[in-house]
Every structure is written in structure tokens, then in C-alpha cells.
Amino acid sequence: QVQLVESGGGLVQAGGSLRLSCASSGRTFSSYTMGWFRQAPGKEREFVAAISWSMGRTSYADSVKGRFTISRDNLKNTVYLQMNSLKPEDTAVYYCALDSSSPLIRRGPEYFGSWGQGTQVTVSS
């Protein structure tokens, strides 16, 4: 069993920055992918970014490319999402998730079997 705990959400003005953290504990895997998703009210959960833990490769949604950066700290088993130049349309609940089946990045939420509880990010205009 894997536990994922997000932190770092909050309220920020447009153009501001936030850094989300996701600490993982419990069962470990030899190769896996950590991802960030978000869900705004009335919308489906969407892929934001992901990082292949063993290879360090990253992938981003077009809507956040160039503004968000995903990174990892192997010693702390923590993944981060640095969000810069935030826009009101970035407002959502952000979830971190684990795909333990593949070191290759797959963007569909159906591939991620473990999820955190979510953290709210609100960007005011």
C-alpha cells in the first residue's frame, strides 16, 4: 500500500507562484511514474505533469508547459510541482498520483493506481 500526501496549495494572485509537494510512503517500486493531475469544478480530471522516477524524464500538458516544472527528491520520496505565472484557469484541486506499472509516462488517469487526497489551488484575477 502506498500513501501519497500533497501539500502547498493555497490562494495566489494571477502571475504568482506556488510549489506543491507530494510525499510518498509505504510500498516501494523499482520503476514507476509520479504524476500531477487537476480537477476544476464541473470538469474532468486532467493530466498536468509527470516524471519517470528511474529515468527522470518529464512530460507536461500543453496548457502548463513553460510555466510548471515537475521534479523529484529521491531521498525524501517526494515529488514537487513548481507553478509559476499562474492564471485563473489553473484554479483546481491538484492531485498527485502513482503509476507503479511502468517507467514510461502514460497520461491517462486510469493508469495511476494510487492517489493523494488533493490540495486546492485558487488563482485570483
C-alpha positions in Angstrom: 0.0 0.0 0.0 1.3 3.4 -1.0 0.3 6.6 0.8 0.5 10.0 -1.0 0.2 13.2 0.8 0.0 16.6 -1.0 0.7 20.0 0.5 1.4 23.5 -0.7 -1.9 24.6 -2.2 -3.4 28.0 -1.4 -4.7 31.2 -2.8 -2.5 33.3 -5.0 -2.9 36.2 -7.4 -2.6 35.8 -11.1 1.1 35.9 -12.1 2.1 34.4 -8.8 3.8 31.1 -7.9 3.2 28.1 -5.7 5.0 24.9 -5.1 3.2 21.7 -4.4 4.7 18.8 -2.7 3.7 15.1 -2.6 5.4 12.8 -0.1 5.1 9.1 -0.7 5.4 6.3 1.9 4.7 2.7 2.1 5.4 0.1 -0.5 8.3 0.9 -2.9 8.6 0.0 -6.6 11.7 -0.4 -8.7 10.4 1.7 -11.6 7.4 3.9 -11.7 6.0 7.3 -12.7 4.7 10.1 -10.5 2.1 12.5 -11.9 0.1 15.5 -11.1 -3.5 15.9 -12.2 -6.0 18.6 -11.5 -9.8 18.8 -11.5 -11.8 22.0 -11.7 -15.5 22.2 -10.7 -17.6 20.6 -13.3 -14.7 19.4 -15.3 -13.0 16.1 -15.7 -9.7 15.3 -14.1 -6.9 16.3 -16.4 -3.2 15.5 -16.7 -0.8 18.2 -15.7 2.7 16.8 -15.5 4.6 13.5 -14.8 8.1 12.3 -14.1 9.6 8.9 -14.6 11.3 8.2 -11.3 14.1 6.0 -12.6 14.8 7.8 -15.8 13.9 11.3 -14.7 12.0 12.0 -17.9 9.2 14.5 -17.7 6.0 15.3 -19.6 3.7 18.3 -19.4 0.3 19.3 -20.6 0.4 22.0 -23.3 -1.5 24.3 -21.0 1.2 24.4 -18.4 4.4 23.8 -20.5 6.9 26.5 -19.8 5.2 27.6 -16.6 5.2 24.5 -14.4 8.1 22.3 -13.5 7.9 18.8 -12.0 10.9 17.4 -10.0 11.7 14.7 -7.5 13.8 14.2 -4.4 14.8 10.5 -4.3 16.0 10.7 -0.7 12.7 12.2 0.5 10.5 10.2 -1.8 8.9 13.5 -2.7 7.7 14.9 -6.0 7.2 18.6 -6.5 5.3 20.8 -8.8 6.6 24.3 -9.1 3.9 26.5 -10.6 4.9 29.9 -12.0 2.9 32.6 -13.9 -0.3 31.2 -12.5 -3.5 32.0 -14.3 -7.1 31.9 -13.0 -7.8 28.9 -15.3 -5.2 27.0 -13.2 -7.7 27.0 -10.3 -8.4 23.4 -9.4 -7.9 20.7 -6.9 -4.4 19.2 -7.6 -3.8 15.5 -7.0 -0.5 13.6 -7.1 -0.7 10.0 -8.3 1.5 6.9 -8.8 1.7 4.7 -11.8 3.5 1.6 -10.4 3.2 -0.4 -13.6 5.5 1.4 -16.0 8.6 3.7 -16.0 7.2 5.1 -19.2 4.9 8.1 -18.8 1.3 7.5 -19.6 -1.0 10.4 -19.2 -4.3 8.7 -18.7 -5.6 8.8 -15.1 -6.7 5.2 -15.5 -3.0 4.1 -15.3 -2.4 5.7 -11.9 -3.5 3.3 -9.1 -2.6 5.4 -6.1 -3.8 8.9 -5.4 -3.4 11.6 -2.8 -6.3 13.4 -1.2 -5.8 16.6 -3.2 -4.8 20.2 -2.5 -6.8 23.3 -3.5 -5.1 25.9 -5.7 -7.0 29.1 -6.3 -5.7 31.8 -8.6 -7.5 35.1 -8.3 -7.6 37.6 -11.2 
